[in-house]
Amino acid sequence: MSDINRATRRALRFGKVQEKVPYSRATIYRLMREGKFPANFKLAGPGGHAAAWDSDEIDAWLEKRMSFREATQ
C-alpha cells in the first residue's frame, strides 16, 4: 500500500458512511448480512459497541457499483 493510500484510509462511523451511501441504517445492515456491503469492525475491544467501516472498502464498493452502471448503459 502506498503512503498516499495510508494517509487517506480512515475508519468511518455510520454517519460518514451514510453521507457517501445514502441508504437507511436497515438497508446497510441488511446488505452487510447478505454479503453485499463491506462489513464493519469494532473500534473498541470485545464487548465494545462503537463500530466503523474501512473508507477504502466503502470507496471500492461505490466504484464497483458505478462501473456496473456504466457497463449497462
ZAGU-800360 format. One line per 5 residues: number of its first residue (from 1); their letters; for each residue x, y, z of N, C-alpha, C, O. Coordinates in Angstrom, 3 decimals. Layout:
% ZAGU-800360
NUM = A = X:Y:Z:X:Y:Z:X:Y:Z:X:Y:Z ~ ... .
//
This chain:
% ZAGU-800360
1 = MSDIN = 0.848:-1.175:0.000:0.000:0.000:0.000:0.892:1.235:0.000:1.864:1.312:0.751 ~ 0.554:2.192:-0.843:1.384:3.393:-0.925:1.167:4.300:0.274:0.181:4.168:0.999 ~ 2.106:5.227:0.473:1.968:6.200:1.560:0.739:7.063:1.371:0.104:7.451:2.351 ~ 0.390:7.373:0.129:-0.793:8.192:-0.144:-2.040:7.464:0.334:-2.892:8.070:0.984 ~ -2.166:6.180:0.026:-3.339:5.421:0.455:-3.418:5.336:1.966:-4.506:5.440:2.532 .
6 = RATRR = -2.287:5.149:2.631:-2.301:5.084:4.083:-2.774:6.399:4.684:-3.459:6.406:5.706 ~ -2.416:7.497:4.062:-2.790:8.811:4.586:-4.282:9.077:4.419:-4.860:9.812:5.220 ~ -4.925:8.497:3.394:-6.333:8.772:3.151:-7.260:7.701:3.705:-8.464:7.932:3.814 ~ -6.741:6.559:4.051:-7.562:5.478:4.594:-7.996:5.853:5.997:-7.178:6.236:6.833 ~ -9.312:5.740:6.251:-9.846:6.146:7.556:-10.894:5.158:8.032:-11.446:4.383:7.251 .
11 = ALRFG = -11.151:5.201:9.304:-12.265:4.465:9.892:-13.461:5.406:9.878:-13.420:6.478:10.482 ~ -14.524:5.008:9.190:-15.714:5.848:9.071:-16.817:5.356:9.994:-17.175:4.179:9.970 ~ -17.344:6.240:10.789:-18.520:5.908:11.598:-19.748:5.933:10.687:-19.671:6.387:9.546 ~ -20.877:5.445:11.195:-22.061:5.259:10.359:-22.504:6.543:9.653:-22.860:6.501:8.476 ~ -22.488:7.657:10.335:-22.925:8.913:9.729:-22.121:9.276:8.493:-22.678:9.759:7.507 .
16 = KVQEK = -20.808:9.046:8.540:-19.943:9.334:7.392:-20.177:8.333:6.266:-20.113:8.692:5.090 ~ -20.447:7.076:6.624:-20.783:6.073:5.602:-22.076:6.492:4.908:-22.184:6.421:3.684 ~ -23.042:6.924:5.690:-24.337:7.306:5.128:-24.239:8.573:4.269:-25.052:8.763:3.364 ~ -23.261:9.437:4.537:-23.035:10.585:3.651:-22.566:10.123:2.273:-22.907:10.732:1.259 ~ -21.782:9.043:2.240:-21.279:8.502:0.975:-22.316:7.605:0.305:-22.468:7.625:-0.916 .
21 = VPYSR = -23.028:6.819:1.111:-24.002:5.851:0.617:-25.343:6.196:1.269:-25.587:5.794:2.406 ~ -26.199:6.918:0.588:-27.424:7.398:1.219:-28.510:6.323:1.349:-29.620:6.474:0.840 ~ -28.164:5.249:2.033:-29.110:4.180:2.336:-29.472:4.288:3.811:-28.730:4.860:4.609 ~ -30.620:3.732:4.153:-31.020:3.717:5.561:-30.125:2.750:6.332:-29.457:1.894:5.752 ~ -30.130:2.910:7.639:-29.373:2.004:8.509:-29.806:0.560:8.265:-28.971:-0.339:8.159 .
26 = ATIYR = -31.118:0.348:8.178:-31.643:-1.009:7.984:-31.147:-1.607:6.668:-30.796:-2.786:6.616 ~ -31.117:-0.807:5.612:-30.659:-1.305:4.313:-29.179:-1.644:4.345:-28.773:-2.683:3.826 ~ -28.380:-0.798:4.937:-26.941:-1.068:5.024:-26.676:-2.351:5.806:-25.874:-3.179:5.375 ~ -27.338:-2.527:6.948:-27.115:-3.739:7.735:-27.659:-4.980:7.029:-27.082:-6.060:7.154 ~ -28.767:-4.842:6.285:-29.294:-5.980:5.527:-28.301:-6.376:4.441:-28.016:-7.560:4.259 .
31 = LMREG = -27.777:-5.395:3.723:-26.787:-5.692:2.691:-25.530:-6.322:3.291:-24.934:-7.208:2.679 ~ -25.124:-5.879:4.468:-23.976:-6.492:5.146:-24.262:-7.968:5.434:-23.427:-8.831:5.163 ~ -25.449:-8.253:5.987:-25.808:-9.649:6.290:-25.801:-10.514:5.040:-25.436:-11.689:5.088 ~ -26.212:-9.915:3.905:-26.260:-10.654:2.644:-24.899:-10.727:1.959:-24.772:-11.347:0.903 ~ -23.877:-10.099:2.548:-22.546:-10.102:1.957:-22.429:-9.171:0.758:-21.541:-9.346:-0.076 .
36 = KFPAN = -23.323:-8.176:0.662:-23.352:-7.263:-0.474:-22.862:-5.860:-0.125:-22.958:-4.946:-0.944 ~ -22.343:-5.692:1.073:-21.831:-4.399:1.521:-20.675:-4.682:2.471:-20.710:-5.667:3.209 ~ -19.650:-3.833:2.464:-18.495:-4.090:3.340:-18.897:-4.219:4.811:-19.752:-3.485:5.307 ~ -18.274:-5.146:5.474:-18.550:-5.362:6.903:-17.894:-4.268:7.737:-16.858:-3.714:7.369 ~ -18.518:-3.978:8.853:-17.916:-3.019:9.789:-17.002:-3.764:10.756:-16.935:-4.994:10.739 .
41 = FKLAG = -16.308:-3.020:11.588:-15.444:-3.624:12.600:-15.581:-2.809:13.880:-15.946:-1.634:13.851 ~ -15.285:-3.447:14.990:-15.384:-2.791:16.291:-14.153:-1.921:16.532:-13.020:-2.354:16.321 ~ -14.392:-0.703:16.971:-13.286:0.185:17.302:-12.717:-0.151:18.672:-11.513:-0.039:18.902 ~ -13.593:-0.563:19.573:-13.158:-0.965:20.913:-12.926:-2.472:20.898:-13.275:-3.152:19.933 ~ -12.347:-2.975:21.950:-12.111:-4.408:22.056:-13.407:-5.181:22.198:-14.486:-4.623:21.999 .
46 = PGGHA = -13.316:-6.449:22.537:-14.508:-7.276:22.718:-15.478:-6.612:23.693:-15.082:-6.087:24.733 ~ -16.737:-6.650:23.333:-17.765:-6.049:24.179:-17.993:-4.578:23.890:-18.941:-3.982:24.401 ~ -17.121:-3.981:23.066:-17.297:-2.578:22.708:-18.439:-2.427:21.722:-18.773:-3.361:20.994 ~ -19.025:-1.262:21.703:-20.172:-1.049:20.822:-19.860:-0.157:19.634:-20.576:-0.210:18.634 ~ -18.823:0.655:19.707:-18.500:1.566:18.612:-17.976:0.768:17.418:-17.051:-0.034:17.546 .
51 = AAWDS = -18.584:1.007:16.259:-18.182:0.308:15.045:-17.848:1.324:13.963:-18.285:2.474:14.011 ~ -17.069:0.881:12.992:-16.684:1.737:11.871:-16.488:0.871:10.642:-16.449:-0.357:10.719 ~ -16.365:1.545:9.504:-16.110:0.888:8.234:-14.801:1.415:7.681:-14.432:2.561:7.939 ~ -14.103:0.594:6.928:-12.860:0.975:6.270:-13.219:1.861:5.072:-13.966:1.433:4.192 ~ -12.700:3.077:5.031:-13.038:4.014:3.959:-12.647:3.462:2.585:-13.352:3.699:1.604 .
56 = DEIDA = -11.537:2.733:2.505:-11.128:2.154:1.223:-12.136:1.119:0.736:-12.410:1.040:-0.462 ~ -12.689:0.329:1.647:-13.679:-0.681:1.264:-14.972:-0.023:0.792:-15.590:-0.484:-0.168 ~ -15.379:1.046:1.461:-16.592:1.763:1.052:-16.375:2.385:-0.327:-17.242:2.287:-1.195 ~ -15.226:3.022:-0.533:-14.934:3.638:-1.827:-14.890:2.592:-2.943:-15.390:2.836:-4.041 ~ -14.294:1.429:-2.666:-14.223:0.356:-3.666:-15.621:-0.168:-3.997:-15.922:-0.447:-5.158 .
61 = WLEKR = -16.476:-0.300:-2.976:-17.854:-0.745:-3.188:-18.589:0.243:-4.091:-19.296:-0.168:-5.011 ~ -18.426:1.551:-3.832:-19.067:2.574:-4.656:-18.538:2.534:-6.093:-19.312:2.631:-7.045 ~ -17.229:2.392:-6.244:-16.635:2.321:-7.587:-17.204:1.141:-8.367:-17.514:1.264:-9.552 ~ -17.338:0.006:-7.702:-17.877:-1.187:-8.358:-19.314:-0.942:-8.804:-19.699:-1.322:-9.910 ~ -20.100:-0.312:-7.949:-21.494:-0.009:-8.301:-21.557:0.950:-9.488:-22.370:0.767:-10.394 .
66 = MSFRE = -20.698:1.974:-9.485:-20.714:2.946:-10.583:-20.228:2.324:-11.890:-20.764:2.622:-12.958 ~ -19.217:1.465:-11.810:-18.714:0.843:-13.039:-19.740:-0.126:-13.603:-19.824:-0.287:-14.821 ~ -20.524:-0.776:-12.745:-21.585:-1.671:-13.206:-22.628:-0.863:-13.977:-23.100:-1.285:-15.032 ~ -22.980:0.311:-13.432:-23.960:1.166:-14.094:-23.454:1.598:-15.464:-24.196:1.565:-16.445 ~ -22.193:2.003:-15.528:-21.612:2.465:-16.792:-21.551:1.337:-17.818:-21.704:1.580:-19.015 .
71 = ATQ = -21.331:0.114:-17.362:-21.230:-1.028:-18.275:-22.590:-1.400:-18.855:-22.657:-1.986:-19.935 ~ -23.671:-1.068:-18.158:-25.001:-1.445:-18.618:-25.664:-0.364:-19.457:-26.764:-0.565:-19.971 ~ -25.001:0.786:-19.599:-25.603:1.874:-20.399:-25.205:1.777:-21.835:-25.618:2.606:-22.646 .
//
